[in-house]
Amino acid sequence: MSDSASQNYFTANVLTNTGYALIVVTSATVITRFSIRIWKRKPLQIEDLLVGIAWAAFLALTISYIVVTPPMYHLYAVSGGRADPYPAMMDDALFIIKVFFYSTMLLWVTLWAVKFSLLALYRRLMNGLRTYVVLWWILVVFCAATFVGAIISNLTSCSSMHAWFSPGECGTPRDINAQIASLYYAFAVDILTDLLIMALPIRLIWNLQMPRAEKLAVGALFCSGFVCITMAVLRVVQIGVKAGNNSTPSSSWLALWAEVEAATAVFIGCCPAFAAFYRTAKSSSSGSGRGYSKRKENRSGGSERSDFGEELAKGAQGIYVTRSIRQDSEDSGERRPVL
């Protein structure tokens, strides 16, 4: 490993304990999300599958870093003169290289799976809106292209695949520049796609016929990607500062910030489901005193249609926009007019 790559900015316990903590909190969040689905008896949607993929990639990423931490810090000690060389040094170095090779791609899988989960949610929001559907497809293709570009930039960070998996052979000036370029390319497209995904539904949200406070709440939900952007900026700035302009980024620093950013992305991917559940629970609670009269009106043949200009449908199934909608009661399964 190069000098910068072998820099140690915190102890092994910090890295492993951070990984364990993030696994526990993130797993609890995802399990709660799917538990709500099961409890509400809602069918799984494509965004649920994508969040599951993001979670699995995050777990693989974080567990890999936990496993690689002991040999990585052992090599740190040897390179710093605090430990003697040992026979398995080259094997450990190759193991570390392999872990960081695929863990980088696991980070991109986590981030882009969350992006696509939000896009899948948007697709139902835009049913019947041709212009927005076209823009949605353009954004999907662009996100896919940038994801492929991030993978390619990682594969070409060394002059050859042989150099990638040969300890000490991926440290030429060309390789260092390629690694830094890969870091900043992935950062740039990550930020750009987040901004585009957040910008896509803004006009739709503004045109919804609901109180402004609710519009702002929904807008804030869709703009939660700014949290991911903040973490991406912190990750790249910290790594860039530690690495400098002419050296390979620190391995331990890469691992720590990759774990944090991946966990943050999974949290953001779960936010819409929790927000929908909260809105449904709040509506059910506030409407419980009026439920009997509404059901009585339905039984007597009252109108079930609501000329609600545009509405966000309640419930954990996602978000919809429609000109005139029917809505099932979340509590009883009977149809009732939307207020």
N, C-alpha and C positions, 0 to 999 in steps of 0.2 A: 504494500500500500504506500501511496505517496505520503509526504510529510503531513500535508493538511488533512488527507483522508484519515490518517491515524491520530489526529488530534482528539483529545478527550476533554470535554467541557463539563462533564458531570459524571457521577459514579454509575456503575452498572445497576445498582439498586434503584436509582432514580428512573432509569430507562425501563427496567422490568416492572417496577411497581406502577409506573404510569400506564404501561400496557395492560396489566391486570385490572387496574381501576377502570380504564376505558372499555375493556371487554365486559365487565360487570354492568356498568351503566348503560352502555349501548345495547347489550343483549336484553336488559330489562326493558328498555324503551321499545325495541322491536317486538319482543314477546308480548308486551302490553298492547301494541298496535294490532297484532294478529289475534290476540285474545278478544279485543273489542269486536273484530270481524266475526269471530265464532259466536260470541255472546249475542250480537245483534242478528245473527244468521244471515249475514250478507255474503254473497258470492265473491270470490277473489277476483280482482281486476288485474289488468296487465301491470299497473303501477305497483301493486302488491308484490308481484313476481320480481319486478326490477328492484324494489327495495330489499327483497330477500337476497337477490344476487349481490347487491351492494354490501349487505350485512355479511354474507359469506366471504366476500373478497376482503372485507375489513378484518374478519376473524383470521383468515389465512395470513394476511399481512402482519397483523399484530403478533400472532403466535409465532410466526417465522422470526420476527425481530427478537422476541423473548428467547427463543431457542438459540439464536445466533449471538446473543449478547455475551455469554461466558467466553467462548473462543475469541470473539472480537476484542474484549478487554484484556484477554491473556496476550494477544498479539500487541495490543497497545503497550502493555508492560514490557514486553521484549524490546519493542522498537524504542521505548523510552529508557532502556537500560535498567529497569527495575526488576527484571526477571531474566533468567538465562534462556537461550534458545533451546528448543525441545524437538524431538524427532518428528512430531506430527504437525510442525508449523506449516509446511506447505499444504498439507491436507486441510488444515483449518482455514488457511487463506483462500483456497479454492472453494471451500464450503461457503465462506462469507461472500465471495464474489457471486456465486450462484444464487444465494438468498437475495442479495441486493438487485441482481438482474431481474428476477421475476417479481420481487416485491414492488419494484418501481411500477411495473405494469399492473400489479394488483391495485396500486393506488389509483391509477387512471381508470381501471374498471370500476372501482368504488365511486369515484367522482362522476363518471359519465353515466353509470347506472342510475344515480340519483337524478341527474339532468333528464334522462329519458323517462324516468318515472313521473317527473313534473310535466313533461311534454305529453305523456299519455293522459294525464289528468286534464290538461288543457284541451285535448282533442275533443272530449265530450262537451266541454264548455263552448266549443265553436261549431257544434253541429248546425248545419244549415246556413252558415256564414261563409260564403265561398271565398271571399278575399282573405279572411283569416285562416281558412283551411289551406289555401295556397301558401301563405306566409308560414304556416305551421310546417308544411312539408319542406319548404326551403330551409327552415331552421333545423329540422330533423336531419336533412342531408348534410348541412354544414357541421352539425355536431358530430355526425358519424365520420366526416372527413377529418375533422380536427382530432378525433380520437385515434384514427389510423395514423395521422401524422405524429401524435405523441408516442405511439408504439414504435414507429419507424425511427424517430429521433433517439429513442432509447437503444434500439438495435444498432444504430450507427454511431453510438458514443465512443466506440473503439474502432480502430482502423480495420479490424476483421473480427469475426466470431472467435477465431483462434486466439487473438489477443485478448478478447473479452474474458476467456476462461483460462488464461495463462497468467498466474500471479506475477506482477511486475512488468508485464508487457503492454499495459494500457495506461502508460504515464507519459507519453510523448506530448510535446506542445500541441500537436494536432488533436490528440485524444482529450487533453484537458479542455481545450477550446470547445470541442464537440460536446463534452459533458456539461459545460456551463451553458452552451447554446441550447441544449436539450432542456435543461432546467428552466431557462427563461422562455423558451418557446411554449412549453407545456403550461407555464404560469400565464403567459399572455392569452392563449386560447381558452384556458380555464376561466379567466376573468371575463373575456369577451363573450363566451357562450352563456355564462351566468347572467351578464347584463342583458343580452338579447332575450333570454328566457324570461327574465323578470319584466322586460319591457313589452313583450307580446300581448299580455291580457289587460294592460293598463286601461286602454280606451273602453274595453268591454266592461270592466269593473266600474268605471266612472258613469257609464250609461245605465247601470242597473237602477231600478226603481226601488230604492231602499234608503233608510236614513243615512245621512252622511257619515255618522259615527260608524255604522256597519260597513260602509264602503271603505272607510279608512282602515278598519280592522282587517277586511279581506285584502286590501292592498298591502298592508303590512305583512300579512301572511305570505303573499306572493313575492314580496320583496325581502323575505327572510334569507334569500341567497346572499345578501350583503354580509351576513355572518360568515358564509363560506369564503367570500371575497376577502374579508378581513383576515381570516386564518391563512388564506393563500398568500396574501401580502406579507404577513408576519413570517410565514415559513420561508419564503424566498429571500426576504430582507435579512433574516437571521442567518440563513445558510450562506447568502452572498457575502455578508459582512465577515463571517467566520472564515470563508474560503478565500476571500480576496479575489483579485482579477486574474491571477495566473496560477491557480492551484485547484486541485480537486476538492469538492465539498466534503466536509467531515462526515464520516459514515454514521457515527452516533447521532450527530445533529440531524442528518437526513432521516434517520429512523424515528427519532422523537417527533419531529414535526410532521412526518408522513402519518404517524399514528393519530396525532391530534387532528389534522385536517380531515382524514378519512372518517374519524368518529363524528366530527362536526357535520360532515355531509350526510351521514346516516341519520343523525338527529333531524336535520332539515327535511330529509325525505319522509320522515314520520309525522312532521308537523301538520300537513293537511288532514290526515286521518283524525288526529286529536282535536283539531279545530272543528271539524265537522261533527265529531261526537259531542263536544262541548256545546255547539250551537243547537244540536238536536235535543240534548238534555235540558238546556235552558228553555227552549221553546216548549218542550213537553211540560216542564214545571210551571211556566207562566200561563200555559193554556189549559192546565188541568181543571181550573174552575169553570171553564167554558166548554169542556169536552162534551158534556151531556147534551147541551142544546145543539151543538154542531151535529152530533150523531143523530139526534132526533130529526133535524132538518133533512139529513140524508135519507133517513128511512121514509120520510113523508114525500120523497120525490123532489126535494129541493135541488137547485142547480149545484152540480159538482164542479163546474168549470169556473175558473177564475181568470179574468182578463188582466192578469198581472203582466205588465209590459215585458220585463225581463227579470228573472229571479234566479238566485242561486239555490238549487235544490238542497234540502237538508239531508243529513244522514251520512254514514261512513262510506257510501258507495262513491262519493266524489262530488263533482261540481258540474252543473248543467246550466245551459242558457236556453230558454225557450220562449216563444211568443205567448202561448197559452198552454198551461200545464195542468195535468192531474197529479195529485200528490197523495200517496197512501199515508194513513196515520201511522206514525212510528210506534204508537202505543198499542192500538187494537187491530191494525191491519185493515180497518174499514176506510172507505174513501170519504174525504171531507174537503171542503173548499179551502184553498190557501188564502190566508188573510194578508 
